[in-house]
Amino acid sequence: MPAQTRTPRKASSRTTGTTKKAQASTDAAKSAKTTKSAASGVSSDQLLEFYRRMVLIRRFEERAARAYTQALIGGYCHLNLGEEAAVVGLTAAMRPTDYLFTNYREHGFALMRDISPERVMSELYGRVDGVSKGWGGSMHMFDITQRLLGGYGIVGGQIPLATGAGLAIDYRGGDDVVLCTMGDGTTNIGAFHESLNIAALWNLPVVYVVSNNRLGMGTTVEKSSAEPELYKRASTYRMASERVDGFDPEVVFEATQRAIASARSGKPFLLEVVTERLRGHSVVDPAKYRSPEEVAELKKYDPVHTYADRLKKQGLLDDEAIKKIDGEAMDAVGKAAAFAEASPFPDVDTLFDYTYATEVPNDSRRLPGEPLFPPLPRPSEAAKGARA
Ligand SMILES: Cc1ncc(C[n+]2csc(CCOP(=O)(O)OP(=O)(O)O)c2C)c(N)n1
């Protein structure tokens, strides 16, 4: 993919529009004011908890990046660095019984579904104590008890499944909702449009969330999307939508509450959360498409630091408390890494377990079918035979 230059993020671009405003006018997002924080009705304890959770995700992801370079983690590995406020705000608004589908950028989401750092880290390490027993890795975490239904590596793969889960809830008459996250690039996949269409037609209880970090790998939203204000795509399906500042956990939390309330009443919703990822697409991407100026600019918007500053100004945090919270996160992550390293790799006999949800037996076996030919003698054995 060719390298592309991007305009550094400006504070004024952090726009928020309400659904009606946004859809009434094509330039609503441009004219909308930057959302002020101060989530009404949220206690100081909850605001501090938002911060604690953001710091946990930050430290967890940094540790995952390090472990990857030490070859303790294999395969693909995509981080939520820069998206902490969005992940926390989105998940804090969910009930424990609501369902969550994500793409492959999911470590923070798994942590926020109260899956322990030990189990999340063990999954990254491919160990038996991992969320998916070590068979899923970074992109495929699944925990039915916490209603995290994946973790999908195929871009857009989660969207029809999430829509189906919404149909199942509706069919059974429950009042849970499904929250389905995806990246900005995913909104150009056919499954996105098919899913939104059917969800709107059938009034399914689904909140579709676009985590717009403004890049699909190295391609900007403006280069790939004819309508770069992605929340507007919902209007094609007469679906309510909103675009909010994803660097502010309180704004995201409140917007998600509104979106979930809509979905619970049978009106699906498209929520666009504008964020940035602070590093490359995955841990192996050096992100050369970013200029040094842009990288420097990004640091100014780092959500963990800006939120700490805000809570300090509000008198909810001081330097000592910040240090303590950071120390606790570092401890939790250190323990998780030690736990993961001590956990065994899964036995190859379990390779086909949990593959089918049907009556097809989930038996342990080494390989499907017998070998076509008897195995050839190994060179050393053949040499032994020759000598004899
Ligand atoms: C169907 C499909 N096509 C292409 C890919 C390769 N791919 C992996 S991630 C990605 C970019 C997706 O960008 P976006 O939806 O913005 O998500 P982000 O990584 O920014 O969170 C691509 C093209 C894939 N995994 N699946």
The ligand as an SDF file (V2000), in Angstrom:
LIG
                    3D

 26 27  0  0  0  0  0  0  0  0999 V2000
  -11.7790   -9.4700    4.2890 C   0  0  0  0  0  0  0  0  0  0  0  0
  -10.4040   -8.9570    4.6650 C   0  0  0  0  0  0  0  0  0  0  0  0
   -9.7390   -8.1620    3.7940 N   0  0  0  0  0  0  0  0  0  0  0  0
   -8.5140   -7.6770    4.1310 C   0  0  0  0  0  0  0  0  0  0  0  0
   -7.9390   -8.0150    5.3340 C   0  0  0  0  0  0  0  0  0  0  0  0
   -6.5670   -7.4420    5.7070 C   0  0  0  0  0  0  0  0  0  0  0  0
   -6.7580   -6.3870    6.7050 N   0  0  0  0  0  0  0  0  0  0  0  0
   -6.5930   -6.6260    7.9970 C   0  0  0  0  0  0  0  0  0  0  0  0
   -6.8980   -5.2700    8.9370 S   0  0  0  0  0  0  0  0  0  0  0  0
   -7.2380   -4.3310    7.6010 C   0  0  0  0  0  0  0  0  0  0  0  0
   -7.5930   -2.8590    7.7850 C   0  0  0  0  0  0  0  0  0  0  0  0
   -8.8780   -2.6320    8.4720 C   0  0  0  0  0  0  0  0  0  0  0  0
   -8.9540   -1.2960    8.8810 O   0  0  0  0  0  0  0  0  0  0  0  0
  -10.0600   -0.7520    9.8460 P   0  0  0  0  0  0  0  0  0  0  0  0
  -11.3660   -1.4110    9.5640 O   0  0  0  0  0  0  0  0  0  0  0  0
  -10.0500    0.7270    9.7620 O   0  0  0  0  0  0  0  0  0  0  0  0
   -9.6230   -1.2480   11.2970 O   0  0  0  0  0  0  0  0  0  0  0  0
   -8.3970   -0.8400   12.2340 P   0  0  0  0  0  0  0  0  0  0  0  0
   -7.3200   -1.8520   11.9710 O   0  0  0  0  0  0  0  0  0  0  0  0
   -7.9880    0.5440   11.9000 O   0  0  0  0  0  0  0  0  0  0  0  0
   -8.8800   -0.9620   13.6350 O   0  0  0  0  0  0  0  0  0  0  0  0
   -7.1060   -5.0740    6.4340 C   0  0  0  0  0  0  0  0  0  0  0  0
   -7.3300   -4.5280    5.0740 C   0  0  0  0  0  0  0  0  0  0  0  0
   -8.6640   -8.8610    6.1920 C   0  0  0  0  0  0  0  0  0  0  0  0
   -8.1930   -9.2200    7.3960 N   0  0  0  0  0  0  0  0  0  0  0  0
   -9.8930   -9.3030    5.8470 N   0  0  0  0  0  0  0  0  0  0  0  0
  1  2  1  0
  2  3  1  0
  2 26  2  0
  3  4  2  0
  4  5  1  0
  5  6  1  0
  5 24  2  0
  6  7  1  0
  7  8  2  0
  7 22  1  0
  8  9  1  0
  9 10  1  0
 10 11  1  0
 10 22  2  0
 11 12  1  0
 12 13  1  0
 13 14  1  0
 14 15  2  0
 14 16  1  0
 14 17  1  0
 17 18  1  0
 18 19  2  0
 18 20  1  0
 18 21  1  0
 22 23  1  0
 24 25  1  0
 24 26  1  0
M  CHG  1   7   1
M  END
$$$$
